[in-house]
Amino acid sequence: MFDWLVIGAGFAGSVLAERLARVRNERVLVVDRRNHVGGAAHDHYDEAGLLVHRYGPHVFHTDDRSIVDYLSQFTEWRPYEHRVLAQVDDRLVPFPINRTTINALYGLSLDDDEAVETFFRARAEPRAEIRTFEDLIVARVGRELYETFFRDQARKEWGLDPSALDPSVVARLPVRTNEDDRYFEDAFQCMPKHGYTRMFERMLDHPNIKIMLQTDYADVRRGISFKRMIFTGSIDEFFDRRFGRLPYRSLRFEHRTIDAPRFQPAAVIEHPQTEAHTRVIEYKHLTGQEHPKTTIAYEYPSAEGEPCRPIPTPENAALFKRYEQLARATPNVWFVGRLADYRSYEMDQVVARALAAFEKIDAALGTGPKRARAIMQAS
């Protein structure tokens, strides 16, 4: 008999498993259909001995010190500020768009924020209401920059025209008037010193936690005794897609090892003008690894494969709400994480959601005998 069955060994499932095991002193079984822990943040050493992110680049950043303090129990950190370039015609320019980007593309020498803001205002197409991805960008920087950087890239990424996508897709991607070329502006920007997988392994290393990999939850939920469940998978899958399938975009990565110490000047180069791949990733920028070779990855969005990004349209949001109502009426099951919430989250947001869910669970269940013993042992 387990106290908890946790479906998914990514951030949401691992954080909750760790808290339930350590703080409440309860027995937890973690099940994941993949052959590794860490979910989409999993990293591993390839055949050349290079540390790579199997599911694309994961860069940790947050303004929440409590999240850093929590994760620091399981990892040391390597300082890293993420920078991205975009290939536009025959040149590489900073992305998100900033003052350097504008000066390089238009042969200008704008030297302050106001000059760049004036440039944007002269090209912007005002919208009475921001309803779509296209509205948001065109109203901010105009149609030319929208078509150069966003339109075709979004079509590749989402399989839809930007005029059909919710503006939340790019709401967190700023357009800057200064020369800050960092992709993120958070106070804390670091990478786990020994990789994400090592961090997850330490998080789940507790005598109250048992892990079953390459196991589908449907195969164990009726064959294993447990009291309560944490579900971090696709919410429609839990309910056997009763109202239909929630659509996701997936990603496919083509990895190549290059016989050279460096391939490109940044970890990620966006390719908004190509017909297939969206970006090229070089992992050594992220990891800081010293190695005579380097491994890169071409990223290809796809409608098939592991669910990755919920597709934000009004129709999909309405369908999710129907599943959410079922979830709220399901006793002894907590739905947590990006697939369960049908939302795109940053990693720190998932950790915050998981910690908040644990606090609610802990408050609801109270101080049982196992929790009391854990408190006595800690003191």
C-alpha positions in Angstrom: 0.0 0.0 0.0 1.3 3.4 -1.1 0.0 6.6 0.4 0.5 8.3 -3.0 0.7 7.4 -6.6 2.5 10.2 -8.5 2.1 10.0 -12.3 5.0 11.8 -14.0 8.7 12.3 -12.9 9.1 15.8 -14.3 9.2 19.0 -12.2 5.6 18.8 -10.9 5.7 15.1 -10.0 9.2 15.1 -8.5 8.7 18.2 -6.3 5.4 16.8 -4.9 6.9 13.3 -4.4 9.8 14.8 -2.5 7.6 17.0 -0.3 5.2 14.2 0.4 8.0 11.8 1.3 10.2 14.1 3.3 7.7 16.4 5.0 4.7 14.2 5.4 6.8 11.0 5.8 4.4 9.2 3.4 5.2 6.3 1.0 5.2 7.5 -2.7 5.3 5.5 -5.9 6.4 7.6 -8.9 5.5 6.3 -12.3 6.7 7.6 -15.7 6.3 6.1 -19.1 9.7 7.4 -20.2 12.9 5.6 -19.3 14.3 8.4 -17.2 13.4 11.0 -14.6 13.2 14.7 -15.2 10.5 14.8 -17.8 11.2 17.3 -20.7 14.1 18.8 -18.7 16.0 15.5 -18.8 19.7 15.7 -19.9 22.2 13.0 -20.6 25.7 12.4 -22.0 25.6 11.4 -25.7 28.0 8.9 -27.4 30.6 11.6 -27.8 30.5 12.4 -24.0 28.7 15.7 -24.4 25.9 16.7 -22.1 22.8 17.4 -24.1 19.2 18.2 -23.4 17.2 15.5 -25.1 14.0 17.7 -25.5 15.6 21.0 -26.4 17.2 23.7 -24.3 16.0 24.3 -20.8 17.4 27.4 -19.2 16.5 28.0 -15.6 15.5 31.6 -14.6 13.4 33.1 -11.9 12.7 36.1 -9.8 11.5 34.0 -6.9 14.2 33.4 -4.3 12.2 30.7 -2.5 12.2 28.6 -5.7 16.0 28.9 -5.8 16.4 28.0 -2.2 14.2 24.9 -2.6 16.1 23.6 -5.6 19.4 24.4 -4.1 18.9 21.5 -1.7 19.5 19.2 -4.7 22.0 21.0 -6.9 24.8 23.6 -7.1 24.5 26.2 -9.8 26.5 27.4 -12.8 25.9 31.1 -13.7 24.5 31.4 -17.2 22.7 34.2 -19.0 20.9 33.0 -22.1 21.4 34.9 -25.4 19.6 34.1 -28.6 20.4 35.3 -32.1 18.1 35.3 -35.2 19.3 34.6 -38.7 17.8 37.3 -40.9 19.0 37.1 -44.5 22.8 37.0 -44.2 23.2 38.4 -40.7 22.7 37.4 -37.1 20.9 39.9 -34.9 19.9 39.8 -31.2 16.5 38.3 -30.4 14.2 39.4 -28.7 14.3 42.6 -30.8 16.3 45.3 -29.2 18.1 48.5 -30.2 21.0 46.6 -31.6 18.6 44.6 -33.8 17.0 47.7 -35.2 20.3 49.5 -35.9 21.7 46.4 -37.6 18.7 45.7 -39.9 18.0 49.3 -40.9 21.5 50.7 -40.9 20.6 53.2 -38.2 22.5 54.6 -35.2 19.6 55.1 -32.7 21.3 55.8 -29.4 18.6 55.9 -26.7 15.4 54.3 -25.7 13.2 57.1 -26.8 14.6 57.0 -30.4 13.8 53.3 -30.6 10.3 53.8 -29.2 9.7 56.5 -31.8 10.8 54.0 -34.5 8.4 51.4 -33.2 5.5 53.9 -32.9 6.0 55.1 -36.5 5.5 51.5 -37.7 2.9 50.2 -35.3 -0.6 49.5 -36.4 -2.9 50.3 -33.5 -5.6 47.8 -32.6 -8.8 48.6 -30.7 -8.5 45.2 -29.0 -5.7 42.8 -28.7 -7.3 39.4 -29.5 -4.5 37.5 -31.2 -0.8 36.9 -31.5 -0.8 38.9 -34.7 -2.6 41.8 -33.0 -0.1 42.0 -30.2 3.0 42.2 -32.4 1.7 44.4 -35.2 0.3 46.8 -32.6 3.7 47.0 -30.9 6.3 47.0 -33.7 4.5 47.0 -37.1 3.9 44.6 -39.9 7.4 44.5 -41.3 9.1 43.3 -38.1 6.1 41.0 -37.5 6.6 39.3 -40.9 10.4 39.2 -40.5 10.6 37.5 -37.1 7.2 36.2 -36.0 4.7 35.2 -38.7 6.4 32.3 -40.4 8.1 31.1 -37.2 4.8 31.0 -35.4 3.2 29.1 -38.3 6.0 26.5 -38.0 5.8 26.3 -34.2 2.1 26.1 -33.8 0.8 24.8 -37.2 -1.6 27.8 -37.2 -1.6 31.3 -38.5 -0.8 33.9 -35.8 -4.2 35.5 -36.4 -5.7 32.3 -34.8 -3.5 32.2 -31.8 -4.0 33.7 -28.4 -1.7 36.6 -27.6 -0.4 34.8 -24.5 1.9 32.9 -26.9 4.2 36.0 -27.0 3.1 38.0 -24.0 6.2 37.0 -22.1 8.6 37.8 -25.0 9.5 41.4 -24.7 10.5 43.9 -27.4 13.2 46.1 -26.0 14.3 49.6 -26.7 17.7 49.2 -24.9 20.7 47.1 -25.8 20.0 44.3 -23.3 20.6 41.2 -25.4 19.7 38.6 -22.7 16.7 36.5 -23.5 15.5 36.7 -19.9 15.6 39.5 -17.5 15.1 37.6 -14.2 17.4 38.2 -11.2 18.4 34.6 -11.0 19.7 32.9 -14.2 21.7 29.7 -13.7 22.0 26.1 -14.8 22.2 23.1 -12.5 26.0 22.6 -12.2 25.9 18.8 -12.9 22.8 18.8 -15.1 19.0 18.6 -14.6 18.9 14.8 -14.3 21.4 14.7 -11.4 19.2 17.3 -9.7 16.1 15.2 -10.1 17.9 12.0 -9.0 18.9 13.8 -5.8 15.3 15.1 -5.3 13.9 11.7 -5.6 16.5 9.9 -3.5 14.5 9.2 -0.4 13.6 5.9 1.3 9.9 6.7 1.1 10.0 7.0 -2.7 9.9 4.2 -5.2 10.3 4.9 -9.0 8.9 2.8 -11.9 10.1 4.0 -15.3 8.9 2.8 -18.7 5.5 2.2 -17.1 2.1 3.6 -18.2 -0.1 4.7 -15.3 -3.1 2.9 -16.8 -1.1 -0.4 -16.3 -0.6 0.3 -12.6 -3.5 2.3 -11.3 -5.7 -0.8 -10.9 -2.9 -3.2 -9.9 -1.3 -1.2 -7.1 -2.9 -0.1 -3.9 -2.7 3.6 -3.1 -4.7 6.1 -1.2 -4.3 9.3 -3.3 -2.9 10.3 -6.6 -1.0 13.2 -8.1 -1.5 13.3 -11.9 0.8 15.5 -14.0 0.0 14.0 -17.5 -2.4 15.2 -20.1 -5.7 15.9 -18.4 -7.8 14.6 -21.3 -5.9 11.3 -21.2 -6.9 10.8 -17.6 -10.5 10.9 -18.6 -10.1 8.7 -21.6 -10.6 11.8 -23.9 -14.3 11.7 -23.1 -14.9 15.1 -24.8 -12.3 14.7 -27.5 -8.5 15.1 -27.7 -6.8 18.3 -26.4 -4.4 19.3 -29.2 -0.7 19.8 -28.5 2.3 20.6 -30.6 5.3 18.3 -30.3 9.0 18.8 -31.1 11.4 16.6 -33.0 15.2 17.1 -32.6 17.9 16.1 -35.1 21.1 15.8 -33.1 24.5 16.1 -34.8 28.0 15.9 -33.3 30.5 18.2 -34.9 34.3 17.6 -34.9 35.0 21.1 -33.8 35.0 22.8 -30.3 32.3 25.4 -31.4 29.7 25.6 -34.0 27.8 28.9 -33.5 28.2 32.1 -31.5 25.2 31.5 -29.2 23.3 28.6 -27.6 20.3 29.2 -29.8 20.0 30.7 -33.3 16.4 31.2 -34.5 15.7 30.6 -38.2 12.5 32.5 -38.9 13.0 32.3 -42.7 13.6 28.6 -43.1 10.9 26.2 -44.3 11.4 23.5 -41.8 13.4 23.9 -38.6 12.8 26.7 -36.2 16.1 26.9 -34.4 19.6 25.4 -34.0 20.8 24.7 -30.5 24.4 24.2 -29.3 24.4 22.7 -25.8 28.0 23.6 -24.7 27.0 27.2 -24.3 24.4 26.1 -21.7 26.6 23.5 -19.9 30.0 25.2 -20.0 31.5 21.8 -20.9 35.0 21.7 -22.2 35.3 19.2 -25.0 37.1 19.0 -28.4 33.7 18.3 -30.1 30.3 19.8 -29.9 26.8 18.6 -30.3 24.0 20.6 -32.0 20.3 20.0 -32.5 17.9 21.1 -35.2 14.4 21.7 -33.8 11.4 20.7 -35.9 7.9 21.4 -34.6 5.4 18.6 -35.3 1.7 17.7 -34.8 2.8 14.1 -33.8 4.8 12.9 -30.9 5.0 13.6 -27.2 2.7 16.4 -26.1 4.8 19.5 -25.5 3.0 22.8 -26.0 -0.7 23.3 -25.5 -2.2 25.2 -28.4 -3.8 28.4 -27.1 -7.0 29.0 -29.0 -10.5 29.8 -27.7 -11.8 26.5 -28.8 -9.1 24.6 -27.0 -9.5 26.7 -23.8 -13.2 25.8 -23.8 -12.5 22.1 -24.2 -10.0 22.2 -21.4 -12.6 23.8 -19.1 -14.8 20.8 -19.6 -12.0 18.5 -18.4 -11.2 20.8 -15.6 -14.7 20.5 -14.2 -14.3 16.7 -14.2 -11.0 17.1 -12.4 -12.4 19.2 -9.7 -15.1 16.6 -9.1 -12.6 13.7 -8.9 -11.9 12.8 -5.2 -8.4 12.1 -4.0 -6.7 13.1 -7.3 -4.7 16.3 -7.6 -3.9 17.6 -11.2 -0.7 19.6 -11.3 1.6 20.8 -14.1 1.6 22.1 -17.7 -0.1 19.1 -19.2 -2.7 18.8 -16.4 -3.3 22.5 -16.5 -3.1 22.7 -20.3 -0.8 25.7 -20.0 2.7 26.6 -21.0 4.8 27.2 -17.9 8.4 28.2 -17.3 10.2 25.7 -15.0 10.1 27.9 -12.0 6.4 28.3 -12.4 5.9 24.6 -12.4 8.0 24.3 -9.2 5.9 27.1 -7.6 2.7 25.4 -8.7 3.9 22.1 -7.2 4.9 23.7 -3.9 1.6 25.5 -3.6 -0.3 22.3 -4.3 1.7 20.6 -1.6 0.8 23.3 0.9 -2.9 22.9 0.1 -2.6 19.1 0.4 -0.7 19.4 3.7 -3.3 21.8 5.1 -6.2 19.7 3.9 -4.9 16.4 5.3 -3.5 17.8 8.6 -0.9 16.3 10.9 -1.4 12.6 10.7 0.8 10.1 12.6 3.4 9.9 9.8 3.6 13.7 9.5 4.0 13.9 13.3 6.9 11.4 13.2 8.5 13.4 10.4 8.3 16.6 12.5 9.8 14.8 15.5 12.6 13.3 13.4 13.4 16.8 11.9 13.6 18.4 15.3 
